């Protein structure tokens, strides 16, 4: 059924049931101090609300007397005749506002029942800014964010990045090779099923290029990442670019459900509760949700979404762009003034854009870079890396964690990737060298390092004892693994693995096992206090292999062969 028709039918049916809601007029939302106010061209009423029933955990905390299930059933039944759309992923209902109410009074009525977490307008919101006419120039923001240094670590690939916007110019030279099938949330159709994702307004093409225009291709500009998979989510069918909140968050959910890892929105409406609800859903699916802070210069000090990265816009001198929102809700700033990117005028057009609309996809590109470097990271870990690698450009009460820095982010992300450390030298402490070389320890390939034990009458002594020395690329560690493969020429031989503790200046025993006459493999994995085994001055690491024999073997010649001895170190 046509969506508009559904709304009309819902309102017609409602006229026979107005007694169910009374004749309330005026008033505020659930919080009596709040009143929803339209701002023309920024956020406008649509005649609909987005409503979320009280969630079970919340009702438990608030010690409701009625059972959770009864309350939730009642909350849904009350709105059954007004329902336009139910969102199972986030347990939200999009409902029509009855004819004898307005958005404020109906929200107030619903919140007064105690059955709802929130009841807020399904705002019609607008793109934060429209790019200027095409003009070629320098992309100053890459130098401010140290992008070239970051690209020495990784140029960005293998990650699906989505923008929820007005679509994209499908044949643009800097975007077309990287595009993957997208979605039109206004029509609820995927691109593969006929959903239009071409740029209906112009805003979306600039936004997509900010995040991921192809790099190093001898054309136009470079995005934050050069080879991301770019997923266009068109959230509107209006040439003016306006979109409903329900369509925007629907598009974001579709994106994460279809493989996108980082998703950004460059629209107003960031303070709506559905933004946080959607962010929590996206994070639960392993992705991250970014939203532009807005261009009204507001101090966003009355909310703080835990699961949404809200992005303000900074200038080339690392100050707040005068029209950028700021405050408690802000998580990061990103360059957002005179950003050169792709535009839809032609397949090779470029132009400048200013606003938090530009900042959000720039930050989106930084987020995607972390997953490009380490796809195994959780959403929370990626968020932590981005936040901790920001440059401090002012008070956290204005700038949040600071301005994103691609080089620092890439460096920190790279430290989460386990690095293999090979021995740089071998010390023979006891025993007699027979054959092999240091390269025998580099891989398990049949090339072995053999040490003869000789004979000892004191079984407490180690007649076979070697130390492997290596140098890690970092001077700290959060995880340190050591793997070795050994075999002995006789039974009843044990091997003890020790790590040198640079904090206590002594050897710590990490593993003891009995060797076989065939290869015996072991991995020692240290996740607590791993930095104790990496020298802070130069990254030195040491592992000692101590071999002993029991019984009659102690009185006979025997040897041990090693086919591997390497570390794997993670620093963050």
C-alpha positions as CSV (number, residue, x, y, z in Angstrom):
1,X,0.0,0.0,0.0
2,X,1.2,3.5,-0.7
3,X,2.7,5.0,2.4
4,X,0.8,8.3,2.1
5,X,-2.4,6.3,1.6
6,X,-1.7,4.3,4.8
7,X,-1.3,7.6,6.7
8,X,-4.6,8.9,5.4
9,X,-6.5,5.7,6.2
10,X,-5.0,5.7,9.7
11,X,-6.3,9.2,10.3
12,X,-9.7,8.4,8.9
13,X,-10.1,5.3,11.0
14,X,-8.9,7.3,14.0
15,X,-11.7,9.8,13.8
16,X,-14.0,7.1,15.0
17,X,-11.8,6.3,18.0
18,X,-10.9,9.8,19.3
19,X,-12.4,8.9,22.7
20,X,-9.5,6.6,23.3
21,X,-7.1,9.5,23.6
22,X,-9.3,12.4,24.8
23,X,-9.2,15.9,23.4
24,X,-5.8,17.1,24.7
25,X,-4.4,20.2,23.0
26,X,-1.1,21.9,23.4
27,X,1.3,20.8,26.1
28,X,4.9,19.4,25.9
29,X,6.5,16.1,25.4
30,X,7.2,13.5,28.0
31,X,9.5,15.9,29.8
32,X,7.3,18.9,30.7
33,X,10.3,21.2,30.2
34,X,10.7,20.1,26.5
35,X,8.6,21.3,23.7
36,X,9.2,20.2,20.1
37,X,9.8,23.2,18.0
38,X,9.9,23.3,14.2
39,X,12.7,25.2,12.4
40,X,11.9,25.8,8.8
41,X,14.5,24.1,6.5
42,X,16.1,22.3,9.4
43,X,13.5,20.2,11.1
44,X,9.8,20.2,10.3
45,X,6.8,18.2,11.6
46,X,5.6,15.4,9.4
47,X,2.3,14.5,11.2
48,X,4.0,11.4,12.6
49,X,5.8,10.3,15.7
50,X,8.5,7.7,16.4
51,X,7.6,5.9,19.6
52,X,9.4,3.3,21.6
53,X,7.7,1.4,24.4
54,X,9.4,1.0,27.8
55,X,12.1,-1.6,27.5
56,X,12.2,-4.5,29.9
57,X,15.5,-3.5,31.6
58,X,14.3,0.0,32.0
59,X,11.0,-1.0,33.6
60,X,12.9,-3.3,36.0
61,X,15.2,-0.5,37.1
62,X,12.2,1.8,37.6
63,X,10.4,-1.0,39.6
64,X,7.2,-0.8,37.7
65,X,4.3,-2.6,39.4
66,X,2.8,-4.1,36.3
67,X,4.5,-6.9,34.4
68,X,6.8,-5.8,31.6
69,X,5.0,-7.9,29.0
70,X,1.6,-6.5,29.9
71,X,2.9,-2.9,29.7
72,X,4.6,-3.5,26.4
73,X,1.5,-5.2,25.0
74,X,-0.6,-2.3,26.1
75,X,1.8,0.3,24.7
76,X,1.6,-1.4,21.2
77,X,-2.2,-2.0,21.3
78,X,-2.9,1.7,22.1
79,X,-1.2,2.6,18.8
80,X,-2.4,-0.2,16.7
81,X,-4.9,1.8,14.6
82,X,-2.3,4.6,14.1
83,X,0.6,2.3,13.1
84,X,2.5,3.2,9.9
85,X,5.5,1.1,10.4
86,X,6.9,-1.2,13.1
87,X,10.7,-1.5,13.3
88,X,11.5,-4.9,14.9
89,X,15.2,-4.3,15.0
90,X,14.9,-1.4,17.5
91,X,11.3,-2.0,18.8
92,X,10.1,1.4,17.5
93,X,6.7,2.3,16.0
94,X,6.2,5.0,13.4
95,X,2.6,6.3,14.1
96,X,0.3,8.9,12.7
97,X,-0.6,11.9,14.9
98,X,-4.4,11.9,15.4
99,X,-6.3,14.8,13.9
100,X,-7.3,16.2,17.4
101,X,-3.7,16.4,18.5
102,X,-0.4,17.9,17.4
103,X,3.0,16.4,17.8
104,X,3.6,18.0,21.2
105,X,0.2,17.1,22.7
106,X,0.2,13.6,21.4
107,X,3.7,13.0,22.7
108,X,2.7,14.4,26.1
109,X,-0.3,12.1,26.2
110,X,1.7,9.0,25.4
111,X,4.5,9.8,27.8
112,X,2.0,10.5,30.6
113,X,0.9,6.8,30.4
114,X,4.3,5.7,31.6
115,X,4.4,3.1,28.9
116,X,6.9,4.7,26.5
117,X,10.6,5.4,26.6
118,X,10.1,8.2,24.1
119,X,7.6,9.6,21.7
120,X,9.2,12.1,19.4
121,X,8.4,13.7,16.0
122,X,9.3,11.8,12.9
123,X,11.1,14.9,11.9
124,X,11.4,15.9,8.2
125,X,15.1,16.9,8.2
126,X,17.4,18.4,5.6
127,X,21.0,18.1,4.4
128,X,23.2,20.2,6.5
129,X,24.8,22.0,3.5
130,X,24.8,22.0,-0.3
131,X,28.3,22.0,-1.9
132,X,29.4,25.1,-3.7
133,X,30.0,25.3,-7.4
134,X,32.8,23.1,-8.7
135,X,36.2,24.6,-8.1
136,X,39.5,22.7,-8.1
137,X,41.9,23.4,-5.3
138,X,44.0,21.8,-2.6
139,X,42.5,19.4,-0.1
140,X,44.0,21.1,2.9
141,X,42.3,18.7,5.4
142,X,44.5,15.8,4.4
143,X,47.6,17.7,5.5
144,X,45.9,18.8,8.7
145,X,44.9,15.2,9.5
146,X,48.4,13.8,8.4
147,X,46.7,11.7,5.8
148,X,49.8,11.2,3.7
149,X,51.7,9.7,6.7
150,X,48.7,7.6,7.4
151,X,48.6,6.3,3.9
152,X,52.1,5.0,4.4
153,X,50.6,2.5,6.8
154,X,47.4,1.7,4.9
155,X,45.5,3.4,2.0
156,X,42.1,1.9,2.9
157,X,40.4,-1.1,1.3
158,X,38.2,-4.1,2.0
159,X,35.7,-2.2,4.1
160,X,32.2,-1.2,3.1
161,X,31.4,2.4,4.0
162,X,27.9,3.8,3.7
163,X,26.5,7.3,3.6
164,X,22.8,8.0,4.2
165,X,22.2,11.0,2.0
166,X,20.6,12.1,-1.3
167,X,22.3,9.4,-3.4
168,X,25.4,9.5,-5.5
169,X,26.4,10.4,-9.1
170,X,26.7,6.8,-10.3
171,X,29.1,7.4,-13.1
172,X,31.5,9.8,-11.5
173,X,35.1,8.9,-12.3
174,X,36.3,9.1,-8.7
175,X,33.4,7.0,-7.3
176,X,32.0,4.6,-9.9
177,X,34.7,2.0,-9.7
178,X,34.2,1.6,-5.9
179,X,30.4,1.6,-5.7
180,X,28.5,-1.4,-4.4
181,X,24.7,-1.9,-4.5
182,X,22.9,0.4,-2.2
183,X,19.3,1.1,-1.1
184,X,16.6,3.7,-1.3
185,X,15.0,3.9,2.1
186,X,12.3,6.4,1.0
187,X,11.0,3.7,-1.4
188,X,12.1,0.8,0.8
189,X,13.8,-0.8,-2.2
190,X,17.3,-2.1,-2.6
191,X,19.2,-0.9,-5.7
192,X,19.2,-4.5,-6.9
193,X,15.4,-4.5,-6.8
194,X,14.9,-1.2,-8.5
195,X,15.6,1.3,-5.7
196,X,16.9,4.6,-7.1
197,X,20.2,5.7,-5.6
198,X,21.3,8.3,-8.1
199,X,21.9,11.7,-6.6
200,X,18.6,13.5,-6.6
201,X,20.0,16.7,-5.0
202,X,23.8,16.9,-5.3
203,X,24.6,16.8,-1.6
204,X,25.2,13.0,-1.5
205,X,27.9,12.9,-4.2
206,X,30.0,15.4,-2.3
207,X,29.5,13.6,1.0
208,X,30.5,10.2,-0.6
209,X,33.7,11.7,-2.1
210,X,34.7,13.2,1.3
211,X,34.9,9.8,2.7
212,X,36.1,7.6,-0.1
213,X,36.8,9.1,-3.5
214,X,39.3,6.9,-5.2
215,X,42.9,7.8,-4.5
216,X,46.1,7.5,-6.6
217,X,44.1,7.1,-9.8
218,X,45.3,10.2,-11.6
219,X,41.9,11.7,-11.3
220,X,40.3,14.5,-9.2
221,X,40.7,14.1,-5.5
222,X,41.4,11.5,-2.8
223,X,39.1,10.4,-0.1
224,X,40.2,9.5,3.4
225,X,40.5,5.9,2.1
226,X,41.4,5.2,-1.5
227,X,39.6,1.9,-2.2
228,X,36.7,1.5,0.2
229,X,33.6,-0.3,-1.0
230,X,31.1,2.7,-1.2
231,X,27.5,1.9,-0.4
232,X,25.0,4.7,-1.3
233,X,21.9,4.9,0.9
234,X,19.4,7.3,-0.6
235,X,17.1,8.5,2.1
236,X,14.9,10.8,0.1
237,X,13.0,11.1,-3.2
238,X,12.7,14.9,-2.8
239,X,14.9,17.1,-5.0
240,X,15.2,19.5,-2.1
241,X,16.9,16.7,-0.2
242,X,14.6,16.6,2.8
243,X,14.1,13.2,4.5
244,X,12.2,11.8,7.4
245,X,14.0,10.5,10.4
246,X,12.3,7.1,9.9
247,X,13.7,6.9,6.4
248,X,17.2,7.9,7.5
249,X,17.5,5.4,10.3
250,X,15.8,2.7,8.2
251,X,18.6,3.2,5.6
252,X,21.3,3.0,8.3
253,X,19.9,-0.3,9.6
254,X,19.7,-1.7,6.0
255,X,23.3,-0.7,5.5
256,X,24.7,-2.5,8.6
257,X,22.5,-5.5,7.8
258,X,24.0,-5.7,4.4
259,X,27.6,-5.5,5.2
260,X,28.5,-1.8,5.9
261,X,30.8,-1.3,8.9
262,X,30.9,2.5,9.1
263,X,27.8,4.6,8.3
264,X,27.4,8.3,8.4
265,X,24.5,10.8,8.2
266,X,24.9,14.4,7.1
267,X,21.5,15.7,8.1
268,X,20.1,17.6,11.0
269,X,18.1,15.8,13.7
270,X,21.0,14.5,15.8
271,X,19.2,15.0,19.1
272,X,16.3,12.7,18.3
273,X,16.3,9.6,20.5
274,X,15.9,7.3,17.6
275,X,19.5,8.3,16.6
276,X,20.8,6.7,19.8
277,X,18.5,3.6,19.5
278,X,19.7,3.1,15.9
279,X,23.3,3.6,16.9
280,X,23.0,0.9,19.6
281,X,21.5,-1.4,17.0
282,X,24.3,-0.8,14.5
283,X,26.9,-1.3,17.2
284,X,25.3,-4.6,18.2
285,X,25.7,-5.7,14.6
286,X,29.4,-4.8,14.6
287,X,29.3,-1.4,12.9
288,X,29.5,2.3,14.0
289,X,27.1,5.1,13.3
290,X,28.2,8.7,12.8
291,X,26.0,11.8,12.6
292,X,26.7,15.5,11.7
293,X,26.5,17.8,14.7
294,X,24.6,20.5,12.8
295,X,25.3,23.9,11.4
296,X,23.4,26.1,13.9
297,X,26.2,26.9,16.3
298,X,24.3,25.2,19.1
299,X,25.7,24.0,22.4
300,X,24.6,20.4,22.5
301,X,24.8,20.1,26.2
302,X,21.5,18.4,27.0
303,X,22.2,14.9,25.6
304,X,25.1,12.5,25.0
305,X,24.5,9.5,22.8
306,X,26.7,6.6,24.0
307,X,26.5,4.7,20.7
308,X,26.7,7.4,18.1
309,X,29.8,9.3,17.0
310,X,28.6,12.9,16.7
311,X,31.0,15.0,14.5
312,X,31.6,18.8,14.6
313,X,33.4,20.8,11.9
314,X,36.8,22.3,12.3
315,X,38.7,24.9,10.2
316,X,42.1,24.8,8.5
317,X,43.5,26.5,11.6
318,X,42.1,23.9,13.9
319,X,39.4,26.1,15.4
320,X,35.7,25.4,15.6
321,X,33.9,26.5,12.4
322,X,31.7,29.3,13.8
323,X,28.4,27.6,12.7
324,X,29.3,24.1,14.0
325,X,27.4,22.8,16.9
326,X,29.6,21.8,19.9
327,X,29.3,20.7,23.5
328,X,28.7,17.6,25.6
329,X,27.2,15.5,22.8
330,X,30.2,16.0,20.5
331,X,32.6,13.0,20.2
332,X,35.0,14.3,17.6
333,X,35.7,17.2,15.2
334,X,36.8,16.8,11.6
335,X,37.7,19.2,8.9
336,X,34.6,20.7,7.4
337,X,35.4,24.0,5.8
338,X,36.1,24.4,2.1
339,X,36.5,20.6,1.6
340,X,37.1,19.7,-2.0
341,X,35.3,16.7,-3.2
342,X,33.2,15.1,-6.0
343,X,30.1,16.8,-7.3
344,X,27.4,15.6,-9.6
345,X,27.6,18.2,-12.4
346,X,29.5,15.7,-14.6
347,X,31.5,12.6,-14.4
348,X,34.6,14.6,-13.6
349,X,33.3,17.6,-11.6
350,X,34.7,18.7,-8.3
351,X,33.8,21.5,-5.9
352,X,34.1,22.8,-2.4
353,X,31.6,22.2,0.5
354,X,31.5,23.6,4.0
355,X,29.7,22.3,7.1
356,X,29.3,19.4,9.5
357,X,28.0,17.5,6.4
358,X,31.5,17.4,5.2
359,X,33.0,16.6,8.6
360,X,30.9,13.6,9.3
361,X,32.0,11.6,6.2
362,X,35.6,12.6,6.7
363,X,35.4,11.1,10.2
364,X,33.6,8.1,8.6
365,X,36.6,7.6,6.4
366,X,38.8,7.6,9.4
367,X,36.7,5.0,11.2
368,X,36.7,2.8,8.1
369,X,40.5,3.0,8.0
370,X,40.7,1.2,11.3
371,X,38.8,-1.8,10.0
372,X,40.8,-1.7,6.8
373,X,43.9,-2.2,8.9
374,X,42.4,-4.8,11.3
375,X,39.0,-6.3,10.2
376,X,38.8,-8.4,13.4
377,X,38.3,-5.4,15.7
378,X,35.1,-4.9,17.6
379,X,33.1,-1.7,17.1
380,X,33.9,-0.6,20.6
381,X,37.6,-1.1,20.0
382,X,37.5,0.9,16.7
383,X,35.7,3.7,18.4
384,X,38.3,3.7,21.2
385,X,41.1,3.9,18.7
386,X,39.6,6.8,16.8
387,X,38.9,8.7,20.0
388,X,42.3,8.2,21.6
389,X,44.2,9.2,18.4
390,X,42.5,12.6,18.0
391,X,44.5,15.8,18.2
392,X,43.7,18.0,21.2
393,X,42.6,21.3,19.7
394,X,40.7,22.7,22.7
395,X,38.5,22.0,25.7
396,X,36.7,18.7,25.7
397,X,33.5,20.5,26.6
398,X,33.6,22.0,23.1
399,X,35.6,19.5,21.0
400,X,34.9,16.2,22.6
401,X,37.9,13.9,22.1
402,X,39.5,16.4,19.6
403,X,40.0,16.5,15.8
404,X,40.5,13.3,14.0
405,X,44.1,12.4,12.8
406,X,44.4,9.7,10.2
407,X,48.1,9.1,10.8
408,X,47.6,8.6,14.5
409,X,44.5,6.5,14.0
410,X,46.3,4.3,11.5
411,X,49.3,4.0,13.7
412,X,47.2,2.9,16.7
413,X,45.1,0.6,14.6
414,X,48.3,-1.0,13.2
415,X,49.4,-1.8,16.8
416,X,46.4,-4.1,17.2
417,X,47.6,-6.3,14.4
418,X,49.9,-9.0,15.7
419,X,53.4,-8.6,14.4
420,X,55.7,-11.6,14.0
421,X,59.1,-11.1,15.6
422,X,61.9,-13.4,14.4
423,X,65.0,-14.2,16.5
424,X,67.9,-11.8,15.8
425,X,70.5,-13.9,17.6
426,X,70.9,-17.2,19.5
427,X,72.9,-17.8,22.7
428,X,74.0,-21.3,23.5
429,X,74.2,-21.4,27.3
430,X,74.7,-25.2,27.8
431,X,75.3,-28.0,25.4
432,X,77.1,-28.3,22.1
433,X,76.1,-26.9,18.8
434,X,75.6,-29.6,16.1
435,X,73.9,-28.0,13.1
436,X,71.5,-25.4,11.8
437,X,71.4,-21.6,11.7
438,X,69.3,-18.8,13.1
439,X,67.0,-19.0,10.1
440,X,66.1,-22.5,11.3
441,X,63.8,-20.8,13.9
442,X,62.0,-18.5,11.3
443,X,59.5,-21.1,10.1
444,X,58.4,-24.7,10.5
445,X,60.0,-26.1,7.3
446,X,62.2,-29.0,8.3
447,X,65.3,-26.9,8.7
448,X,66.3,-27.5,12.3
449,X,68.7,-26.1,14.9
450,X,70.3,-29.0,16.8
451,X,72.0,-28.9,20.2
452,X,73.7,-31.9,21.8
453,X,73.1,-32.1,25.6
454,X,76.1,-34.2,26.7
455,X,76.0,-36.0,30.0
456,X,75.2,-34.7,33.4
457,X,74.8,-36.5,36.7
458,X,72.9,-33.7,38.4
459,X,69.4,-33.8,37.1
460,X,68.6,-30.4,38.5
461,X,71.1,-28.9,36.1
462,X,70.2,-28.0,32.5
463,X,72.5,-29.8,30.1
464,X,70.7,-28.1,27.2
465,X,69.9,-24.4,27.4
466,X,69.6,-21.8,24.6
467,X,68.3,-18.2,24.5
468,X,66.6,-16.6,21.6
469,X,66.8,-12.8,21.3
470,X,64.5,-10.6,19.2
471,X,63.5,-7.0,18.7
472,X,59.8,-6.1,18.7
473,X,58.6,-3.1,16.6
474,X,57.0,-1.7,19.8
475,X,58.4,-0.9,23.2
476,X,55.1,-2.0,24.9
477,X,52.7,-4.9,24.5
478,X,49.2,-5.9,25.5
479,X,49.6,-9.5,24.2
480,X,52.8,-11.5,23.6
481,X,52.8,-15.0,22.0
482,X,55.8,-17.3,21.6
483,X,55.6,-20.4,19.6
484,X,58.3,-23.1,19.3
485,X,58.5,-26.6,17.8
486,X,61.0,-29.0,19.4
487,X,61.8,-32.7,19.4
488,X,64.3,-34.8,21.3
489,X,66.4,-37.7,20.4
490,X,65.3,-39.6,23.5
491,X,62.2,-40.0,25.6
492,X,61.9,-38.5,29.1
493,X,63.1,-35.1,28.1
494,X,61.3,-32.0,29.3
495,X,61.5,-28.4,27.9
496,X,60.8,-25.4,30.0
497,X,60.0,-22.1,28.3
498,X,61.1,-18.9,30.1
499,X,60.6,-15.2,29.3
500,X,63.0,-12.5,30.6
501,X,61.1,-10.0,32.7
502,X,62.7,-6.6,32.1
503,X,60.9,-5.2,35.1
504,X,62.2,-7.7,37.7
505,X,65.4,-8.6,35.8
506,X,64.8,-12.3,36.1
507,X,63.5,-15.2,34.1
508,X,59.9,-16.2,34.5
509,X,58.8,-19.8,33.7
510,X,55.9,-19.9,31.3
511,X,55.5,-23.5,30.2
512,X,57.0,-26.9,30.8
513,X,56.2,-30.0,28.7
514,X,57.6,-33.4,27.8
515,X,59.1,-33.7,24.4
516,X,58.6,-36.4,21.9
517,X,60.9,-37.9,19.4
518,X,58.6,-36.2,16.8
519,X,57.8,-32.6,16.6
520,X,56.1,-31.1,19.7
521,X,54.5,-27.7,19.2
522,X,53.5,-25.2,22.0
523,X,52.3,-21.6,22.1
524,X,52.7,-19.4,25.2
525,X,50.2,-16.6,25.2
526,X,50.6,-13.8,27.7
527,X,47.8,-11.3,28.0
528,X,48.4,-9.9,31.5
529,X,51.6,-8.0,32.1
530,X,52.9,-8.6,28.6
531,X,54.8,-5.3,28.6
532,X,57.1,-6.7,31.3
533,X,58.7,-8.9,28.6
534,X,59.4,-6.1,26.2
535,X,62.3,-3.8,27.0
536,X,60.9,-0.2,27.0
537,X,64.1,1.3,25.6
538,X,64.4,-0.7,22.4
539,X,61.7,-3.4,22.2
540,X,64.0,-6.3,23.0
541,X,62.4,-9.7,23.8
542,X,64.1,-12.9,25.1
543,X,62.9,-16.5,25.4
544,X,65.0,-19.2,27.0
545,X,64.5,-22.9,26.2
546,X,65.8,-25.1,29.1
547,X,65.9,-28.9,28.5
548,X,66.4,-31.6,31.1
549,X,66.4,-35.4,31.0
550,X,65.3,-37.8,33.7
551,X,66.2,-41.4,34.6
552,X,68.8,-43.2,32.6
553,X,68.6,-40.7,29.8
554,X,70.5,-38.2,32.0
555,X,73.5,-40.4,31.8
556,X,73.4,-40.8,28.0
557,X,74.1,-38.4,25.2
558,X,70.9,-36.9,23.8
559,X,70.0,-33.9,21.6
560,X,67.2,-31.5,21.0
561,X,66.1,-30.1,17.5
562,X,64.2,-26.9,17.1
563,X,62.2,-26.1,13.9
564,X,60.6,-22.9,15.0
565,X,60.9,-20.1,17.6
566,X,59.0,-16.9,16.9
567,X,57.1,-14.2,18.8
568,X,53.8,-12.6,17.9
569,X,53.3,-9.2,19.6
570,X,50.2,-6.9,19.8
571,X,50.8,-3.5,21.3
572,X,47.3,-2.0,21.6
